[in-house]
Amino acid sequence: MHDDRQLIEERLRRALRERLRPAIYGAAVPLDIEVWHAPGEPVSPAEALAQTYEKAEIGLPWGPAWGTAWFKFSGEVPAEWAGSEIEAVIDLGFSGGPGFSAEGLVHTSSGRPLKGLHPRQTYAPLSILGKDGTAASAGDSIEFYVEAAANPEIPLDNAYAKVDIGEKLGDHPIYQLTRADLAVFNAEVWDLILDLEALDSLQRELSAQEPRRREILRALSRALDVLDYENVAGTATDARAQLTDVLSRPAHASAHQLSAVGHAHIDSAWLWPLRETRRKVARTVSNVATLAEEYPELVFAFSQAQQHAWVKDNYPEVWERLKKAVAEGHIVPVGGMWVESDTNLPGGEALARQFVHGKRFFLDEYGIDTQEVWLPDSFGYTAALPQLVKLSGSKWFLTQKISWNKENKFPHHTFWWEGLDGTRVFTHFPPIDTYNSDLSGRELAHAQRNFAENGAATRSLVPFGYGDGGGGPTREFVATARRVADLESSPKVTIESPTEFFTAAEEEYHEHAPVWSGELYLEIHRATYTSQAKTKQGNRRTEHLLREAELWATAAVVAGKLDTYPYEDLDRLWKVALLHQFHDILPGSSISWVHREAEATYAKVAEELNAIIAKAQQALAGSGDAQIVFNAAPHSRSGVAGLGAGVAAGEGQSVTIEDGVLDNGVIRVTIDDRGLITSLYDVEAAREVIAPGAVGNLLQLHVDTPNHWDAWDVDSFYKNNVRDVTELDSLDFSTVDGVATVVVKRSFGQSTVTQTLRLRPGAKRVDIETNMDWHETEKFLKAAYPVDVHADRSASETQFGHIFRPTHQNTSWDAAKFEIAAHRWVHVGEPGYGVAVVNDSTYGHDINRTAREDGGTTTTIRTSLIRAPRFPDPKTDQGVHIVNHALVVGAGIPEAVEEGYRINLPERVVTGADGVEPIVAVDNDNVIVEAIKLADDQSGDVVVRLYESTGGRGRATVTPSFAAASVTEVDLLERDLADRELKDNGVSFELRPFQILTLRFKRA
């Protein structure tokens, strides 16, 4: 037989494009159109429906970028259409993909939301267009409204364009209303199209020699032969009959099993502002609830408690539909987190609270204790997660983002993930390599071939539906799932819940699944540790203000100095902080609108938290003239106990400055005439810290032009183009309040940097404040600290501990980690000596080593200060930024931990009479108190969260300052895990390395 594959495939493509898809709708009548253009931000349906509407027609220009128009559509259903399927077809001028261009939400004439519209879902069935959302019939009059959002088309295929889509771009309309009809829906034509597409996409994945491919091609050819292009609707049934045999053959017994889960990954902010996400969520939930009424097998995974809360707070009618769909099992809450957060950058307590607030919302609202952590799109995964997953009461983890790795293919799809403390969580990476699957033959075949556990396990999960910008599954996707449920040469596809998948996968593979230990480092998007500095600074400051607010409010209430604990305010402020840790906000990869709002929000949050702190501290200090120092850090300083307050002790030996040498008797710092550190001598260790021939605090400017995804990526070749910034505008030495101070001013390009170096009495560190007035484009600024330490690995603080990463590039896995994330500190060391760099608001670092001619090793720590990407915010980080670092000498891990807390929790001085005994005392400095608060159930119990910080075993006793009646070990949601013995009003325990322990003290 001659090879006519290409002939048939091209024939089918054209038939679908020109003959079949246009025939989905038959007879049509136009709807009457009226419009009201909202003048500013979106308004409620009640307000919109009360406006005066103007007559309009097809071709109407509408919607300046980010604007809203309300359309009123009305008409009569022709009586002669009785017995036909009838739909309203609305095209708002759709251009881009779902979620990335105009969108709409259909409302009843009373303003009740019904169903979303987007470029792949332009219809509303007559079954919901009757009075207040009931079914209409032929001969009836109908009237409905569409809230149309003029979200600009996102140029994702040209993500390097200097287009600020985060700005409202004038009053010029960017869309035109293209269609508004009532039309007869030709279901048989629609079904024929899906039959053809399912078979065509399947046969394209088979080899040319397989008989199955030839059989499908012949069937496709026969179907086209019997189709009459002048009467497509009338001959569709005959064409479908030609496909019955090839569609009815069952899958092979050994076929891979795919659990298909409806999904609509909705970024809580990204290329749209938070206010638009609220509308995206309402549109998507309305779509899913409507679709489930037609397709009862639909299961839709809906993560992010924040998005559920938005529906509850803003769309009461949609909320009722959501609750009903959850109760019926069509919509399944997943994830157990407030948002799908970044996991590299949030602090330990913040990441814990993601689970606390997320899981509690689902428990309170639905009675569901979610078991799977659902993070398909975050930019790498901290090694702290497995322990937090377990302590939240969950047991499974899912992502697919690691499939984006540039350098190394991850070796597993189903495995045990072991965290830094040894906790393991059963984990799955969908081998389909997308969370927006369309269930095409290409994607299904890829999942089956790609599955790393083939031969040992048989099943994987596939999330299907339009996502990122929302939308979710369509009827085409669910109908396709029916066709490929049991189809020869295809994997078997079953729509089911994530819980059903994980239960079956774990039962099948529990004992034999491989283990991956440590972080899940994503080999892409490494610049997200640095982009949008003010957002990151706001997050870091907010996390520590929340710690202080809870600590001092608890202390004041327990001491009887305050009557009430600010439960509601703290709950609300925590949720604001958690929302902004979403994986496109905190990483700095959203439009300018998002980050402008974040900066303003963080400022308001700081104002509220500072007020809570001030009120509690003043109540604790009382009235008097003494200067009371409050120390919220877990370690003592200035003679004041950690977590307590008192009068500061003297700082001891004074500091001298002479000929560019700063000396406090502990370390000597030499500054040359360029303002660079040429020597940092540790007097106690009799050791020079700066590597021979090198200089410290060297600013280095790189050209930064990644191949893709400007705000997200930094590529390794950025290091090939570097300029040392040594030019000097001015250099001043002085002593300010007993502190040796050096002010260095530099200019380069369009920017200026003023650095203030400080050496304090008795300190083994140099404090460096960097004030940047930044006006560069596509540049990357770093500060380098080359030290004379032979270190083959570095330690970086992560949540509730630290992880080690190599400083060498022995393997491609090592080389891929050329930019790494750390929280408050990084550390390099050799036996007996180490150096740490601590910070108050930066996250990105690179650490490497070089061999010197003298045989020694220079290990260089570089902190990433600021970037200037073009997309999606062309003005990223333009302006003034102030960040603080400190170079700490002679430091081990414990000193790095202590200094990291110090720089992030500055002392507060309150005029009063009394010091404050720490509300709890811990007799082991390596066991860190991360949070002290009153229990969320408002019982008045005191909750204390601790962790072992050095990576060793730790014995400790925690003794509260108040009389305790009992103490219980609890999980993150403060649910009982085990009773603990209270002895002499304290509790003793042993922690394994990096173990987190939460204790709940009932007050006597």
N, C-alpha and C positions, 0 to 999 in steps of 0.2 A: 504494500500500500504506500502511496506517495505521502510524504511528510507535509501535511497541510496545517500544522499547528498554528503557525503565524497567521495564516489566512483566516482561520476560524476566530482566533483571539482578536484580531483587528476588526473583524466583522462584528463580534460581540460588543467590543468597546464602542463602536459607532452606534450600534443599535440601542445600547443603553443610553448613550448621551443624547441622541437626536430623536429616537422614536419612543422608547419606553418611559423614561423619566418624565418627559413632557405629558405623557398620557396618564399619569397617576390621577390627575383631576380631569373630569369630563366637563359637563355643562356647568356654567358659572354665571352668577349675577353680581354686579358690583354692590358694595355696601355704601350707605351714606356716611360721610366723614365730617366730623367736626374736631376742632383742636383748640387746646389752651397751652400756651408756652409758659412754663414756670419761669419766673424772672431770676431766680437765684438757686439756692440749694433745694434739694427735694423736699416736698411737703407730704403730709398725710393724705390718704385717699379722701377723707372727709373734707379736708380743705380744698383738694383739687376738684372734687365733684361739685363743690359749691360755686365754682368760678363760671364766668360767662364764656361760652365756647363759640368759635367762629367757624363758618362753613369752610371746608377744605376739599381738595381733590387730589387724585393721584399725581405725583410729580412734585408735591409740596416739599420745599426745602424746610428742614427742621433741625434743631439741636446744635447750638455751638458746642464745642468740645466740653464735655462733662455737664452739659445742660440736660434738662428734662422737658419732654412734651407729653401732655395727656391727650390721647385720641379717644373720641367717642364714635363708636361704630354702631350703625343700626340698619335694619332692613327687614324684609319679609321672606320667609322660606317658601319657594314656589310649591304650590299644592301638588303639581304634577311630579314632584320628586318623592312622593310618598313611597316608602319601601327602600329608598336609597340611603347609603351612608353619606352624611353631609357634614362638611367642616367649614369653618371660617378659615381663610388663608390670608395671613398678614405678612407682608414683607416690608419691613421698616427701612429698607435700603441696605440690608445686610451685605457685608463685604468680606470681612475676615472670618476666622474660625470662631466657634462657640466660646464665649467668655472673653473674646479679644476684639470685640467690635460692639455695635449697637445691641441692646437687649431690651426685652419688654416683659411686663407682667400683666396678664389679663385679669380684669376685675369685673365683678357683676355691677349692675346699675346702682347697687347700694354700697359699692366699694369693697366687697369681699374678694380677696385674692383667690384666683383659680388655678392659673397655669402660666409657666414661663414661656417666652419666645426667644429664639436665638437662630443663627443662620442655618442650623440643621433641624430646627423644630419650629416651623412657621404656622402650625395649625392649632385650632381649638375645636374640638368635636362638638357637634350639636347637643350631645348629651350633657354638656355643662353650660350651655349658652341660654337656657331658659330662665325663667324668673328666679333670681337669686341663686343661680348655679344649678338649677334643676334641668332636666332634659327638655328640649324643645322638639317640636314635630313639624312636618311639612304643613304649610299654611299658617304657622305661627309668626308673630313679630318677635324680633330679638333686638337687644340693646346691650352693649358691653363697652368697657373702657380698657385702654391699654396705657399703662405708665411706661413710656419709652425713654430709655437712658441713652444719651448720645455719647457713650464712652468711645473715645477715639480708637481707631484701628491701630493695633500695636504692631510696629514694624519688626517682628521677631526675626524675619529673614534678613534684616539689615540692622542688627542690634548695635551698630557702631555709629548710627546717624546721630548728629547733634540736634536731636529733637527733644525738647523738654515737655514730654507728655504729662508732667506733673504740674503744669500751669494751665489755667483757664485761658484759652487762646482766643480772646475777643468774642465778638457776637456773630461771626460768620457761620452759617449753617454748614454742617459737614455731612448730612445725610439727606436723602430724598425718599419720601414714601413711594414705594414701588407697586404694591398690590394690596388690595383690600376687597376680597370677594367672599361670597358664599359659593361653595363648589361641591359637586358630587365626587366623592372619593371612590376611585376604582380599586377596591381592595384586591381583586384578582390580579390586576396589573402590578400592584405593589408587591404581592406575594411572588409573582413571576420574577420580578427584579431581584428579590432576595434569594430565590432559588438559584438564579443564574449567577449572582455574585458569590454565593457560598460555594458553588461548584467550581466556578472559575478560579477563585482564590485558592481552593484546595488543589486543583490540578496543576497550577503553576508551581507548587512546591514538590511535585513528584517528578522523578526522572523521566526523560523522554522514552525510556525503554519499558516503563511499568505499564502493564495492560490496563490498570485502573485509570491512568491518565488518558490513554487512548479511548477508553469507554466513555469517560466523561466528555471528552471533546466531541465524540460522535453524537452523544446525547444533546450537547449544546447546539451542535449544528442542526440536528433534527428539529429542535425547539424553534430555532430561527426560521427553519424552512416552512413550518406550518403557521408562523405568525404573519398576519396580514397587517402591514403597516398602515393601511387605510382604515382598519378596524381593530386596533390593538386590544381594546377592552373586550371586544366580542370574540377574539381568538386566543386570549391569554390562557383560558382553561385548557384548550387543546395543546398549547405550547407547554404548559406545566405537565401535561400527561406524558410528554416525551422524557421528562426528567424523573418521573416517579421511581423507576427502577434504580437509578444510580443514587438517588437520595435515600432510598430505603434500606440499603445494604448496611449491616451493623459494623461497628468498629471491631478491630482485631482484639482478641482476648488480652493481649499483652499491651494494648494501647495505653499511653500515659493518661492519667486521670487528672483533669483540671477542675478545681472548685472555682466557679465564676461568681464573683461578688460585685454587685453594682456599686459604683463609686463615682464621686465628683470632687476629687481633690480641689478644695476651694482655698486658695491662698488668702489668709485673713487680711493681708494687704500685700501688694506687690506693684503691679503696673496700674493700680487703682488705689484710691484712698480707702480708709476704714469704712467711711459712710457708704461707699459703693459695695463693699463686701456684704454689709447687712442686707442690701437689696439682692445681691447675687444669691445669698443663702435662702431668702424667701422665694425667689424664682425657682431655685433648684428643688427645695423641699416641696413646693407646689407641683412641680413636674413629677417628682417621684411618687407623691401621694396619688396623683391622677393616674399615672402609669400603672401603679399597683392595682388599681381598680379593674384595669383591663387585663393585666397579666399577674394573676395571683401568685405565681411562683417567684416573683421578683423579691430579691433580698438586696438591700442597699446599706452599705457600711457608711455611717455618718460619724466622723470623729469631731474633736474639738468642742468641748463643753461650752466654750465661749460662743460658738456659733449657734448652739441650741439656745443659749441664754438670750442671744440677740433676737431669735424668733419669739421667744417667750415675752420679751420686753417690748418688742416693736410690732409684732404681727399676731395678735391674739387669735384670729381665725386660723391662721396657718399653724399656730402652736397647737390648737385643738386637733387639727389633722395630723400633725406630727406625733402627738401623744397616741392617737388612735393607731397610726401606722406602726409605732413602736410596740404597742400592746399586741398587735396582730402579727408581729415578726417580720413585717416588710422593711422597716427601717431599723437597723441595729446600731445602737451607740457603740463605738469602739474607741480604743486609744487610751481612755482613762486619764487624759491630760487636759489642762485648760485650753491650750492650743497645741498644734503640732510645732513645738518649739525647736529652735536650734538647741543642740546639746553640747557643743564645744564651749560656748560663751557664758551661759547662765551659771551663777554661783551654785554651790551645793544646796543651800537651803532653798533657793529659788526653784531648782530642779525638783526638789522634794515637794515643794508646794504646787508645782504643776500637777503632780499626781493627787495631792490632797484635794485641791479645788476641783479638778476634773472628775475624779472618781466620786467625790461627795455629791456633785451636781447630779450625776447619773443615778446615784443611790437615792437621793432625795426626790428627784422628779419622776424617775421611772422604776425605782426599786431594783435596778440592775447593777451588779458589781462586775464591771468590765474586767476581762481577763487578759486581753491582748493589748500590747502597746503598739500603736499604729503610727509609724513615722516614715512614710514612703519617700519623702523628699527633703529631709534635713541633710546638712552638709558635713556628714561624718558623725560618729557616735562615740561618746565618751565611755571609757572603761568603767566609770562609776554606775552606768545604767543598770546592769544586771542586778546589783544589790538593791537599787531603788525600786526596780520592777518588783522584786520579791517582797520588799518591805511595804509596798503599796497594796499587796494582796493580789497582784497579777502574776502570770506565769508564762506568757508568750510574747515574742517580739517579732515585728515585721518591718522590713524596709526593702526598697529595690534600688536605692540611690547608689549603692556601692558598685552597681553595674556600670556606672559612669566613669569608673577608674580609667585614667589615661595610660598608666604604665603597666599595671599588673592586673590580670584577671583574678578575681576572688575565687578561691578553689571550691567553695561550697554553696549550696542553695538551702539545704536544711541541715542544721547543726546545733550544737550546744555552744552558746556564747558565754565565756567565762570572764567575769569582771575582775577588777584589780584586787578585790578581797577574796576571790575564789568562788563567789556565787555564780551559778550557771543558770541560764534561761534558754528555753527551747526557742530557736530562731528560724525564720524562713525568709529567704529572698526570692520573690517570684521570678522564675527563669524566663518569663515572657519579657522581662526588662522594660516594663512600662507600668504605670498606674493608671493609664488612660487607654486601655485596650479597646479595639473595635471588634474583637473576636474574629478577625479575618483569618483566612487560611494561612497567610504568611506568618502572622503572629502566633497562631496555635502551633504551627510546625516548628517555629523557632523555640517555643517553650519546651516542646518535646525533645528536640535535638540538644538544646542547651542545658537541660537539667543535669547538674553535676552528679546527682546521686542515682542516675540510671543504673540499674542492676542491683541496687540495694534498697531503693524506695521507689514508689510508683506515682506519687501525687504531688501536685503543686497548686498554688493559688493564682488566680488572675483577676485583678480589679478592672472592671470594664465601665466605660462611660466617658463623656467629655469632662475634662478636669482642668485644674489650675485656675481658670476663670469660672469654673462651675458649669452647670448644665446637667451633668449626670447622664445616666443611660437614656436612650430613646427607645421607641417601640421597635425600631429596626434592629437594635442590638439584642433585645430580648427575643425577638423572632429569629434572629440568627442563632442565638443560643439553642433554641428549639431544634433548628436544622442540624446543628453539629453536636447534639447531645450524644448521639450514637451513630457515627458515620464512618464508613470504611475509609482507611488511610488517614483518618484524623484522630487526635486525642479525644477521649470521652470528656464531655463538658456537662457539669451539673451545677446549676445555680443553687448555692447554699451559703450559710453564714460562715464567717471566719472561725467561730467556735467549732462548728462541725468539721471544718477543714483541719484545724489544729489538733482536735481530739483524735481524728483518724490518723493524721500524720505522725503524731507522737506515739500512738499505739503501735503503728507499723514499724517505726524507726527509732524508738526510744533508746534502746540499748546499744545500737550500732552507729548512731549519728556521731560524726567527728566533732572535735572541740577546737574552737578558735579562742585563744586567750589574748586579752588586752583590747585596746581601742579598735574601733572600725574606722581607720583613717581613710578619708576620701581623697583620692589622688586627682583632685580638681577643686575649683572654688576656694583655693587657699587664701585669696585676698580678702575673703569675708571676715578674716580675723582683724582687719584694719579699716575697711571702707566705712565711711560715715562716722567719724570720730565722736561727734557730739551725741549720737544715739548710744554708742558704746559707753561713753562717759556717764550719760544719764542713767543707763542701766546699772552700772557699777555703783554709782552713788546711791541710787534708790535701794539697791539690795542692802547696803550697809546702814542706811537710814532706817529701813524696816527692822533690821536687827536691833538697832538702838531703841527705836520706839517700843518694840515689844519688851525688851529687857527692862527699860526704866519704868514703863507703865506697870509691868508686873511687879517690880520691886516696890513701887509706890503703893499699889493696892495691897500687896501682902503685908507691908509695913503699916498699913492703916493710914497712910498719908493722902491717899486718893480714894474716893468712894466708888468710882466706876472705872472699868477697863474699857478702852475704846474698841470693843469687838467689831461693830459694824464698820467703823472707819477703817480699821486695819484690814478687814476682809475686803472691802472695796478697793483699797489702795494696793493690796497684794494682787488683786485681779487685774488692775491697770498695769502693774509691773509685768505680770505674766503674759498678758496680751502682747506687750511690746517685745517679748522674747520670741515671738513667732519667727519662723526661719527665713523670712524675707524682710523683717524689720531690723532686729538686732544685728544680723550679719551685714546690713548696709546695702541691700540689693533691691531696694524699692525706689519709686519715683520721688522727686523732691517734695511733693505734697505730703507724703507719708512722714518723711524725716523732719520737715518743718513742724508738723503737728506733734511728732514725738518730742522734739526739743521743748515745745511749749508745755506739753503734758508733763514731762519730767520736772519742769520748773514748778508747776502747780503742786505736783506730788511732794516735791522737796519742801515746799512752803508748809503744806499740811503736816508732814512728818516732823519737821523741825518744831512746829508748834506743839505737837504731842510730846516730843522729847523735852522741850523747854518746860512745859507744864509739869511733867512728871519729875524732872530734875529739881525744879524749884520747890516742889512739894517735899522732896526728899531732903534737900539742903536746909530748908527752913529759913528763918530770918536771922540775919547777922551780917558781919562785915568781913568774914573770912573768905578767901579765895579757894573754893572747893573744886578740885579737879575730878571730873568724871571720866573713868577709863572703861570704855565698852569692849576693849580688846580682851582676849582670854588670858593674857599674860600681864604681870605687874610691870609698871614703868613709872618713873619719877617718884618712886616710893609709894605708889598707889596700887593696891591689889587689882588684878584683873577682875572685871565685872563689878567693881566697887568704886568708891569715891573717897577723897580725902585731901589733905593739904599736901602739895608736892614737896618732895625733898630737894635739897640743893643738888646742882648738877656736877659738882666736883671740880676737877682741874680745868683751868681756863684754856683758851685757844689762842695761839699766836699766829701772826702773819709776818713773814719777813722774806724779801727777795723772791716772791712768788711761791713760797713754801707755807702751807697751812699745817699746823701741828697742834694736836690736842693731847699729846703724850701717849696716845694709843695708836694713832696712825699719822703719817706725814704724807701730804699731798703736794706734789710739785706741778705748778701750772706754768707753761712756757709763754712766750710773747705772742703766740697764736691763740692763747686761751685753751690749749689742750692739756690733758693730764699726761705728763711724761713719766711720772713716778707716783706710785701709791705703795708706801712702805708700811708693812704691818710690824710695829715695834715689838709687840709681844712675841710674835713668831719669828722675828728677825728675818723677814722675807719680803722681797719685792713682788708685787702682785702684777703690775703691768709687764707684758712680755718685752724682752729686749728688742730695742729698735722700733717699738710700736708706741702708739699714743691712745689714750682712752678718751671716751666721750667724743669720738670723731663722728661728725655728721657726714653721711654719705647719700648722694642723690643719684638715683637710677632713672634711666628711661624705662617707662612701664607701658608697653603696648602689647597686651596679651592677644593671642590669636582669636579668642572668643570671649564673650561674656565679661565686659570690661569691669564692672563692679565686683564681679565674683572671682575673677582669675588673676593670678600672677604666674607667668610661665618662667621656667628655670633660666631662660636666656636673658632675663632682665639683669642678671649679674654681669653679663658681658659688657655692659655700658654703665660705668659708675664714675662719679666725680666726687672727690673728697672736698668737702666744703670747709676750707681753712681761712678764707678771707676774713679779715677782722675790721669791723667798724669802730669798736671801742672795747676796752678791757679795764675794769675797775676792781680794785681790792679794797675791802673795808671790814670793819667789825661792827655788827648790828646786834644789839642786845646780847653780847657775849658770844655771838656766832660768827665765825670767820666766813666771809661772803665774797664771792667773785662773780661779777656780772660781765657776760660775754655777749656782744652784739655782732651779728653777721647778716650780710645781705647777699642774695643770689637770685638771678632771674628777676621775677616780680615780687619776691618774698623776702621777709626778714625773720630772723630767729634770735630771740634774746634768751640766753640761758643763765640761770642763777645757781651757782654751786655753793653749797653750805656745808661746813664742817662744825659739828656741835660738840660741846664738852663731853668727853667720855664715850663718844660714839665710834663704832667700828664701821662706819659707813660714810659715804659722800652722798648728800642729797642733791638732786639735780632737778630744778624746775625749768621746763622748756616752754617758752611762750612763742608760738608760731603765728605770724601773719602770712597766711599761705595763699598764693595766687598762681600756682603752677597748673599745667595741664599735662596729663599722662606722665606724671613723675611719681616717684616713690622715695620717701625720705626715711632713712634709718639712722640709728645711733649705735656705734660700734664700741665694744669693750674687749680688747684683746688681752687675755690674762695668761700668765705663765703657769698653767695647770695642765697636766696630762690627763685628759678625760676622754674615755671612749664612748661615753654616753652623757646625756644631760637629763636632769629631772625637771619636770614641769608640773606646777600645781594644777590639779584638776579638782572636780567636786569630791570632797571628803577624802583627799589624799593626793598622790602625785603619780606620774608615770615616767618611765625612762624611755628615751629615744636615742638612737645611735648618733654620734657626731661624725661617723665615717660613712662611706657610700659603698660598702662591700657588695651589696646586692641591689637589684633594681627596686626592691621594697624600701631599702634604706635611702637610696638616692631620691625616691619620690617624696620623702619627707623633708624637702628643702625649705619649707616654711611650716612652722608648727604653732599651735595655740597653747597658751598658758594663761593661768589666771593671775594671781597676785605675785608670783615669783617664778624664776627659773634658777637652776643651780647646776654648777659643774664642779667636780672635785676629783682629787686623787686621794689615796689613803693618807689621812692625817690633815688634809687641808682642802678647803673649798671656797668658792666665791658665789654669791647670789646677786641677781639683779631683780629688784622688786619694783612694782609700779602701782599707780592708783587708778588707771583707766585704760591701759592698752592691753592687747592680747597677742598680736603676731610677733614671732621671733624667728630668727634663723641662727643656728649654732653649728660651727664647724671647726675643724682643727687643721693646722699645717705644721709640717716639720721644719725646724730651723737648721741652719748650718752648724750651730753649736751642739746639735744633737737633741736639743730640747723641743718641746711641743707648745705651740701657741693655740689656745682654744679661744675662739672669738664668739662672744655673745653679741648679737645685734637685735635691738628692739625696733619694731616697725612703728614709726611715728604717725605717718600720714600718707595718703594717696590722692590721686586726682583723676579718676576714671571719667569717661564721657557718657556712658550709658548704664542705667536708665536716667541718671541725674547728671546733666552736663556741668552743673555747678557744684559737684560733690566737694564738700569740705572747704570751699573757698571762704576765707575769713580767719578769725583769731581763734586759736586753741591753746589751752594751757594743760600740760600733762606733767606728772611728777614721777621720777624714778629715783632709785638709790642703789649705789654699788656697795655691796656689803662684803667685807673681807673677813677671812678666817671663819667662814660660816659653814656649818653643817646643815643638814635638813631641818633640825629643830630651829636653828637661828633664822633660816629662810622663812619658815612658817611664821615665826614671831614677828619678823620685820614686815612680812606681807600684811599681817593684820594691823601692825602699827601705822603703815602709810595709808591704809584705807579707813582707819578708825581714829582720826585725830582726837586728841583730848579736848574736852569741853570744860570751860571754867565758869562756875556759877557762884555768885556772891551769896553766902549763906552762913549757917552756923555749924552744921553737922556733916560729918563724913557718912558714908554708906557702906555697911558691911556687904560683901558680895552675897547675892541671894543664894548662890551655891558655891561651895569651895571644892576644888578637885586637887588631890594630892599628887598628881602626875602631870607635869607640864606637857607631855606628849599626847595626852588625852584632852582634846579640844572641845570646849563648849561652843557649838555652832548656833544654837537658838535656845532662848528661854522665853516662855510665853504662858499665858493662862489657857487652859484647855478650851477647845472650840465649842464644847457643849455647854459652856458658861457655868460649869459646876464650881469653878474657883480652884480646881486642881492646877498644880504647876507642872508644866511639861518642859523637860530638859532634853535636848538632842546633843549627843556627843559623838566623837569619832576618834579613832587612833590615827595619828597624823604622820608617823614616821615610816610605816611599813614594817614595824616590829610588833611583837606581842606587848600588851600593856595591862598592868594591874593598876587599879585605881579605886579610890573611895570618894564618893560624892556625898557631901554633907550640906544640907540646906540650912540657911540661917533661921528658918522658921521651924516650928514644931510640926513634924510629919506624922500622920496616923498610919500611913502605909505607902508602899511604892510598888508600882507595876511596870513591867516592860511592855511597851505598846508598839504598834506599827505606825506608819506615817499618818494614818487617819485616826490615830489615838485609840485604836481598838486593842483590847487586851491580848497579849501573847503569852506572858508568863508572870507569875508572882515573883517578886524579889524580896529578899529578907532585909528588914530594916533593923539595924543594930547601932545603938548609941546615936540615933537620929541620922544615920548615914547608911549608904548602900555600897557594898564592895563588889567588884566584878573583875573579870579578865576579858580583854578584847583581843581578837585575832587582828592581824595586820589590816588596817584600813576599815575595820568593822564600824558600822554605824549602830548606835544604841540610843533608843528613845525611852526615857523614864518619865513616869507620871506619878507625881507626889500628891497624895491627898493630905490636905492640911488638917492638923488636929483641931 
